[in-house]
Amino acid sequence: MKKTYIILLCATTLFVGCNRDEKSLFDKSAAERAVEAVTNAENALVAAPYGWEMLYFANTESRGYHMLITFKENGQAIITAKNALTTGNKIVTDNESTWDLISDYGPVLSFNTYNTVLHAWADPRNDGDGYLGDYEFLVLSSSADELQLKGKKHSGYSVLRRLTEETSAADYFARVEAMDKQITGNGNLLLLTQGENQYTLHNSYNGIFYLAPKNEMYDIEELDIYPFIATHTGLHLMAGFLTDSDDREARDYVLKDGILVGKNATLEPGSMPNYFMNYLLLAGNKWSFSTTNTCSDLNSKIEKVNKTLTSINKKAGISSIMLIYNESKAQYRLEFSYTLNGKTIESPVIYLFDVKQEENSISMNYTKPLDLNAAKLIYNISQTAEQKQTGEYTIEEGEGNLPGLKDLILGLSGIYTIANNNGINPTNGSILTRSDNADIWYELTGVNVAKSSSDKDI
């Protein structure tokens, strides 16, 4: 071992001796550069009069969350957050902790005393793991306006961005929450386009995109995931889409004219007939027909049904009409909800439709009630003794037990074009218009039925 050290020492001495007259690769020593990096980052942090926003990713598999941080010269850190997991969706501020920048194979930003807002992500909690977050961060790069960070233990890529104007915490969180709802609300699907390549992005409501081939479902066994966070201008990915046409550094997308525009890619809904079908088939969600913002034809049919309902109970009425795809039965179903004494009740009766995409249109055609109880509501029916044994029945003339419902259900049949009224997110309101009669139209909104109960909105 000693011989090895002597050989290395001689080789190093020889190398230095042979190159003493050549220009050094660096103007400063490694120690000097390390001190300078820490100083520059430290100066940037304390020089921001309005503080910083932190787009925080606890680890590489968690959605992003927002924090507001003010770094004081005396080492005080004032941190504010609002989220469902650690603050109960309330705005919480902790101004009792401290921060420091140290050198440890590069600059490290450390929040070195307990902060109830930040350290909650690193607490072990009852399961021993908690949210697997960090409170010490490697500073990957720094400037007067931005610091790129990586969690020292769990490797989540976060970013600190200098705020350019004074804003209250309430206003800040209201803006990012509004953007999050605009982009991801109701389980919005997005089409990722990179040159000639296109992909479908699922699971937006959970803050983690699942990437799949265009118009296909993701592979649950081999998930390709991309955590993200809404910003006041669009969204920020923890790491960019790793496909043939992009790289991990393309993280920011700005919302412009209903499209999220990135470095060399865009996110948008895509073809509306495709979107309409994918929202039912791939995402497993519902389309809800508005009972108020719609054409006079549908309004009159709803009013006729409600007149019958109010004659039975003064506080009764149709509250929702929804189209859903039942995967296990391969059925498109029309479902109703009613209000009764101020409560919403889902009707057990269901009506089946044949729904298809026809080039740039959607065809919806009523086929039959799912069961006898549903049939009695829209038709006058009779049953022989033999039919009762088989569940069959005979349809006669008339409107059944709920006048107006038959016309309402039959009136939804037809071929429709779809207009997206909400840019990036059609689930916030799109219009179905009958191809043969533009006066017949219905507003649709999306209903996300797959939303996780373990991770709520920001």
ChimeraX attribute file (.defattr): number of C-alpha atoms within 10 A of each C-alpha:
attribute: neighborCount
match mode: 1-to-1
recipient: residues
	/A:1	5
	/A:2	7
	/A:3	8
	/A:4	9
	/A:5	10
	/A:6	11
	/A:7	11
	/A:8	12
	/A:9	12
	/A:10	12
	/A:11	12
	/A:12	12
	/A:13	11
	/A:14	11
	/A:15	11
	/A:16	12
	/A:17	10
	/A:18	10
	/A:19	10
	/A:20	9
	/A:21	8
	/A:22	8
	/A:23	8
	/A:24	10
	/A:25	7
	/A:26	8
	/A:27	9
	/A:28	11
	/A:29	10
	/A:30	10
	/A:31	11
	/A:32	10
	/A:33	14
	/A:34	17
	/A:35	14
	/A:36	14
	/A:37	19
	/A:38	20
	/A:39	15
	/A:40	14
	/A:41	22
	/A:42	20
	/A:43	13
	/A:44	17
	/A:45	26
	/A:46	17
	/A:47	17
	/A:48	19
	/A:49	14
	/A:50	17
	/A:51	24
	/A:52	24
	/A:53	21
	/A:54	23
	/A:55	24
	/A:56	26
	/A:57	30
	/A:58	26
	/A:59	23
	/A:60	21
	/A:61	16
	/A:62	21
	/A:63	22
	/A:64	26
	/A:65	21
	/A:66	21
	/A:67	22
	/A:68	23
	/A:69	24
	/A:70	21
	/A:71	22
	/A:72	16
	/A:73	14
	/A:74	10
	/A:75	15
	/A:76	17
	/A:77	22
	/A:78	20
	/A:79	24
	/A:80	22
	/A:81	22
	/A:82	22
	/A:83	18
	/A:84	13
	/A:85	16
	/A:86	17
	/A:87	16
	/A:88	11
	/A:89	14
	/A:90	12
	/A:91	14
	/A:92	17
	/A:93	19
	/A:94	16
	/A:95	15
	/A:96	13
	/A:97	18
	/A:98	18
	/A:99	22
	/A:100	19
	/A:101	21
	/A:102	18
	/A:103	15
	/A:104	9
	/A:105	8
	/A:106	15
	/A:107	24
	/A:108	22
	/A:109	22
	/A:110	17
	/A:111	21
	/A:112	16
	/A:113	15
	/A:114	15
	/A:115	20
	/A:116	19
	/A:117	21
	/A:118	22
	/A:119	17
	/A:120	20
	/A:121	21
	/A:122	17
	/A:123	16
	/A:124	13
	/A:125	11
	/A:126	7
	/A:127	7
	/A:128	9
	/A:129	12
	/A:130	13
	/A:131	18
	/A:132	21
	/A:133	26
	/A:134	25
	/A:135	21
	/A:136	21
	/A:137	23
	/A:138	25
	/A:139	23
	/A:140	14
	/A:141	13
	/A:142	20
	/A:143	14
	/A:144	15
	/A:145	15
	/A:146	19
	/A:147	21
	/A:148	16
	/A:149	25
	/A:150	24
	/A:151	23
	/A:152	18
	/A:153	16
	/A:154	18
	/A:155	19
	/A:156	26
	/A:157	23
	/A:158	26
	/A:159	23
	/A:160	21
	/A:161	20
	/A:162	24
	/A:163	17
	/A:164	12
	/A:165	10
	/A:166	10
	/A:167	11
	/A:168	10
	/A:169	17
	/A:170	11
	/A:171	10
	/A:172	17
	/A:173	21
	/A:174	13
	/A:175	15
	/A:176	20
	/A:177	17
	/A:178	15
	/A:179	20
	/A:180	22
	/A:181	18
	/A:182	20
	/A:183	30
	/A:184	23
	/A:185	21
	/A:186	23
	/A:187	25
	/A:188	27
	/A:189	29
	/A:190	27
	/A:191	22
	/A:192	23
	/A:193	19
	/A:194	19
	/A:195	12
	/A:196	6
	/A:197	13
	/A:198	17
	/A:199	19
	/A:200	24
	/A:201	28
	/A:202	24
	/A:203	21
	/A:204	22
	/A:205	24
	/A:206	23
	/A:207	23
	/A:208	22
	/A:209	23
	/A:210	21
	/A:211	23
	/A:212	20
	/A:213	15
	/A:214	16
	/A:215	17
	/A:216	15
	/A:217	17
	/A:218	20
	/A:219	12
	/A:220	8
	/A:221	6
	/A:222	7
	/A:223	12
	/A:224	16
	/A:225	20
	/A:226	22
	/A:227	23
	/A:228	26
	/A:229	23
	/A:230	27
	/A:231	23
	/A:232	16
	/A:233	15
	/A:234	21
	/A:235	22
	/A:236	22
	/A:237	26
	/A:238	29
	/A:239	20
	/A:240	19
	/A:241	22
	/A:242	13
	/A:243	11
	/A:244	9
	/A:245	13
	/A:246	15
	/A:247	14
	/A:248	12
	/A:249	13
	/A:250	18
	/A:251	16
	/A:252	21
	/A:253	22
	/A:254	19
	/A:255	21
	/A:256	12
	/A:257	10
	/A:258	16
	/A:259	20
	/A:260	22
	/A:261	19
	/A:262	19
	/A:263	15
	/A:264	13
	/A:265	18
	/A:266	19
	/A:267	24
	/A:268	22
	/A:269	23
	/A:270	16
	/A:271	12
	/A:272	18
	/A:273	21
	/A:274	17
	/A:275	21
	/A:276	21
	/A:277	18
	/A:278	18
	/A:279	24
	/A:280	21
	/A:281	20
	/A:282	17
	/A:283	19
	/A:284	18
	/A:285	23
	/A:286	26
	/A:287	22
	/A:288	22
	/A:289	24
	/A:290	19
	/A:291	18
	/A:292	14
	/A:293	13
	/A:294	17
	/A:295	17
	/A:296	14
	/A:297	14
	/A:298	23
	/A:299	16
	/A:300	13
	/A:301	18
	/A:302	20
	/A:303	16
	/A:304	17
	/A:305	19
	/A:306	24
	/A:307	17
	/A:308	18
	/A:309	20
	/A:310	13
	/A:311	10
	/A:312	10
	/A:313	14
	/A:314	13
	/A:315	15
	/A:316	20
	/A:317	22
	/A:318	20
	/A:319	20
	/A:320	18
	/A:321	18
	/A:322	18
	/A:323	23
	/A:324	22
	/A:325	24
	/A:326	14
	/A:327	12
	/A:328	6
	/A:329	7
	/A:330	9
	/A:331	16
	/A:332	22
	/A:333	21
	/A:334	23
	/A:335	19
	/A:336	19
	/A:337	17
	/A:338	20
	/A:339	17
	/A:340	17
	/A:341	12
	/A:342	10
	/A:343	11
	/A:344	15
	/A:345	15
	/A:346	14
	/A:347	12
	/A:348	11
	/A:349	18
	/A:350	18
	/A:351	20
	/A:352	21
	/A:353	24
	/A:354	14
	/A:355	20
	/A:356	15
	/A:357	15
	/A:358	13
	/A:359	8
	/A:360	12
	/A:361	20
	/A:362	24
	/A:363	18
	/A:364	17
	/A:365	18
	/A:366	19
	/A:367	12
	/A:368	13
	/A:369	20
	/A:370	16
	/A:371	15
	/A:372	13
	/A:373	12
	/A:374	18
	/A:375	22
	/A:376	19
	/A:377	19
	/A:378	23
	/A:379	21
	/A:380	15
	/A:381	17
	/A:382	13
	/A:383	13
	/A:384	10
	/A:385	7
	/A:386	10
	/A:387	12
	/A:388	11
	/A:389	9
	/A:390	8
	/A:391	10
	/A:392	14
	/A:393	16
	/A:394	12
	/A:395	15
	/A:396	11
	/A:397	8
	/A:398	12
	/A:399	17
	/A:400	19
	/A:401	16
	/A:402	17
	/A:403	20
	/A:404	21
	/A:405	21
	/A:406	19
	/A:407	16
	/A:408	20
	/A:409	19
	/A:410	13
	/A:411	15
	/A:412	20
	/A:413	17
	/A:414	17
	/A:415	20
	/A:416	26
	/A:417	18
	/A:418	24
	/A:419	16
	/A:420	19
	/A:421	15
	/A:422	15
	/A:423	21
	/A:424	24
	/A:425	26
	/A:426	27
	/A:427	30
	/A:428	22
	/A:429	18
	/A:430	23
	/A:431	19
	/A:432	21
	/A:433	22
	/A:434	21
	/A:435	17
	/A:436	10
	/A:437	11
	/A:438	12
	/A:439	12
	/A:440	18
	/A:441	22
	/A:442	25
	/A:443	23
	/A:444	26
	/A:445	19
	/A:446	25
	/A:447	23
	/A:448	20
	/A:449	13
	/A:450	13
	/A:451	17
	/A:452	12
	/A:453	8
	/A:454	7
	/A:455	13
	/A:456	14
	/A:457	18
	/A:458	23
